[in-house]
């Protein structure tokens, strides 16, 4: 299911006070008297899809213009994904888009119930709608769109080589970027390698052990305070066990005092058994104090002030601290840095071999891309010739017999994502005239006809589901007008087409006919939109035939236009069905009759709905 615009509500825009447009999936035409506001319909659609906001378009007396559109979209499709990416929602396959323009020039936009920048609507519109009018930016005037449309027109012949080119281009770009990094940053990489090697040599020379800095810190503290540690051990030993070298009797040591306490308890323990346990504990305490005293004596003997060792320890600590400051918070971190640096040096040392390998691959890819790009150019050139001839034939039928459209392919001078071609559609307005870009080679009305011819030729190849044409019939009439209507109907077989016209020959081909009616309440002029039934269409076409809506001759002429258009559409639909059946191998009789029936009945109804 292709997306399409289902309904548009316009309020406070130009002469339109409030109007609702229910749009068909085929060909919808919008007509009305001069000044009734037909162009506001196109303006409203343009605003809905991100067009430039002009506060002068706001209806006098209103504070803002509001346009709201309901689109039918496929869940899970590209448009639905874009809406979800912005945080908007789609309910039951319907997407709501809204835009407001204030008299102060402020503009706001909403997508799926979510406020979004206006640019989001513009981005979304690239896959939804193509507006062709004198004041609108033409989608197919963008070089990228022209290239993509021509590629689709070229068909299956281009698909395989373009896919192969795209894959080769992606790899070519990756290899080229890597080579640039390796070669242009050679100096920086050499400096990096030198820095790493210096660090590795410094660490290797120092040969640190994990946790060594902690061990050395403790050793330095012990050496630096050797005298104090020895004195403390000696004093403690003396206090516990006494000084055997002392000749005078001084304070008794702890062991002697414990012995005295034990003797006192032992002397009377026979009178109370409770003292037996205390005596045993005093004995144990004496033994423990003696052991501690022995250990203190041994420790005092082991402590030795060694200035040479202290200096060596301090020097080693300074060396390790220097490494820690440069390469990590500890010796373990320093050693980890060394392992990483060694691996990085290995990578950097292999750059020369890698550069040589990548250079060979880059040259091979360049040769492959050159061949594939030439193949793409040849296919595009053939498709461009066919396309130019087809569009030129269409222009002849659209009252531009001397105009010619050509597709100019020029070498870009470099490989791009889609080849090495610069593609531009140009127009020769008359024999002897130069081929100019479309927007410079045609006037506004002519440009709309040129774009119609291009869209008809591109029909089926261009994925845009909705086309809007304004002033497509400017400056033409008679047979040329009939040809414009016929081509719009042909385009509507594969897309939704909305056209503002003043020619009855064009309006007769529509599947749905909307008329913009002007009314006046005193000094206030306003417009409304009405959907016409078959009788209403005949009356409106008679009015468009020089204001003959009330004459039998005018009505007869209008009915003849409608009849001829219906027959033409039925024949075209049947031929299209036969062509489709021939390509798929299906019977054409049923599908052809169904298509012809739909084309001939159009939107003939019995009521006229006014909004």
C-alpha positions, 0 to 999 in steps of 0.5 A, a space after each residue: 500500500 502506497 501512502 496517500 493524502 486522505 483528508 486536508 482541513 484548512 482554516 484561516 488561510 487566504 480567503 478560506 475561512 474553513 474547509 475540508 478536502 476529502 481526496 481520492 486515491 486517483 486524480 483529484 481536480 480543484 476548480 473555481 472562479 478567479 479569486 475563489 482561493 483555488 491556489 490556497 489548496 496548493 498553498 495549504 498542502 505546501 505548508 503541510 509538508 514544510 513549505 515556507 510560511 508567509 504570514 501575509 497568507 493568514 486570513 484577515 481577522 484570524 490570528 493564525 492559519 491552521 492546516 491539518 492533514 490525514 495520511 494513510 500510511 503502511 505500518 512498518 513502512 519507511 514513512 512509519 519508521 520516520 514518524 516513530 523516530 521522531 516520537 510520533 504515533 500512527 493510529 490504525 494506519 492513519 498519520 496526522 500532520 498539522 501546521 500553524 502560521 501566525 500573523 507574527 510569522 511564527 510557525 509550528 508543526 506537529 507529526 503524529 501528535 508530537 511537536 516537531 521542527 518544520 524541517 522534519 516535515 520537509 524531510 518527510 515530504 521527500 518521500 511523500 509528495 511532489 509539488 509542481 507550481 510556479 512558486 514551489 521548489 521542484 523536487 526533480 530539480 535536485 541533482 541527487 533526485 535526477 540521478 536516482 530517478 534516471 537510475 530507476 528509469 534505467 531498470 534492471 539492467 543497472 541494478 547488478 552493476 550498481 550493486 557491485 559498484 556500491 560494494 567496491 566503492 565502500 571498500 575503496 573508501 575504507 582502504 583509502 581512509 586507512 592509507 591516508 591515516 597511515 601515511 599522513 600521520 607517519 611522523 606522529 606514529 614514529 614519534 609515538 613508537 620512539 616514546 614507547 621504546 624509550 619507556 620500555 627500555 627504562 622499565 626493562 633497565 629498572 626491572 621492577 618487581 610487583 609490590 617492590 615499592 611497598 617492601 622497600 618503603 618498609 625496609 627504609 623506615 626500619 633502617 632509618 630508625 635502627 637505633 631507636 628500634 634497638 634501644 626500644 627492644 633492649 629497654 623492653 627486655 630489661 623491664 621484663 627480665 632485668 639487666 644481667 650486667 647490672 651490679 646494683 640492685 634497682 627496680 625489680 624486673 617483671 619476671 621477678 615480680 611475677 615469681 614473687 607473686 606466685 610464691 606468695 600464692 603458693 604459700 597459702 594455697 593449701 588453705 583455699 583451693 581457689 588460689 590453685 588456679 591463680 597460681 597456675 596462671 601466674 606461672 604461665 604469665 612468667 613463662 610468657 614474659 620470659 619468652 617475649 623477653 627472649 624474642 626482644 633480645 633476639 630482635 635487638 641483636 638483629 637490628 643493625 644500622 647500615 648507612 650503605 644499605 639505607 642509601 641503596 634502598 632510598 636510591 632504588 625507591 627514587 628510581 621506582 617512584 620515577 617510573 610510577 609517576 610516568 607509567 602508572 600508580 604502582 609497579 603492577 601498573 607500570 608492568 601492565 603499561 609495558 605489556 600494552 606498549 610492547 604490543 603497540 610497538 609491534 603494531 606500529 612496526 608493521 605499518 610499512 607492510 600494511 601500507 604496502 598491502 593496502 596500497 595494492 588493494 587500493 589500486 585493484 579497487 580503483 581499477 575495478 571501480 573504473 570499469 564499473 563506473 564506465 559500465 554505469 555511464 554506458 547504461 545511464 547514457 542509453 537510458 538518458 537518450 530513451 528518456 529524453 526522446 520520451 519526454 520530448 514526445 510528451 512535450 510535443 503533445 503538451 503544446 510545446 512542439 519545439 521544446 526538447 529535454 535532454 539528460 546531460 551526463 558529465 564526468 565528476 572527476 572522482 568516484 562517488 557513492 553512485 558512480 562517477 557521473 554528474 547528471 542534470 536534466 536540461 531543456 532546449 526551449 527552441 531549435 538553436 537555443 542552448 540547453 539550460 537547467 530546467 528552472 532556467 529554460 522554461 517559464 513557470 507555466 511551461 515548467 509545470 508542463 515539463 515536470 508533468 511530462 517528466 513525471 509521466 515518463 518516470 511514472 512507476 520508476 519514481 516512488 513518490 506517491 502524491 503529485 500536486 500540480 498548479 498552473 500546469 495548463 497555463 497558456 494552453 487550451 484546446 487539444 493540448 489541454 485534452 492531452 494534459 488531462 490524459 497524461 494526468 489521468 495516466 499518472 494517476 494510475 500509479 499515484 495520487 494526483 491533485 491538480 488545480 486547473 481552469 481548463 474544463 478539458 483537464 477537469 473532465 479527466 478527474 476521478 474526483 472533482 472539488 470546486 472552491 466556491 466564493 461567497 460574500 457576507 457584506 464586506 467579508 469574502 470567504 470560500 468553501 469547498 464542495 465535492 461534486 457529483 456527476 451532475 454538478 461536474 457537468 454544471 461546473 465544466 459548463 461554467 468553465 466553458 466561458 460561463 455557460 453553466 445555465 445554457 443547454 449548449 454549454 451543458 451538452 458540451 460539458 457532458 460530451 467532455 466528460 463522456 469522451 474523457 471517461 471513454 479515453 480513460 477506460 481505453 487507457 486503463 484496459 491497455 494498461 491492464 493488458 500490458 500488465 497481464 502480458 508481463 505477468 502471464 495473467 489473463 487480461 480480460 477480467 482485469 481489463 474490464 474491471 479497470 475500464 469500468 472503474 475509469 468510466 464510472 469515475 466518481 459519479 454519485 447522486 449527491 453534492 457534499 459541501 464543506 
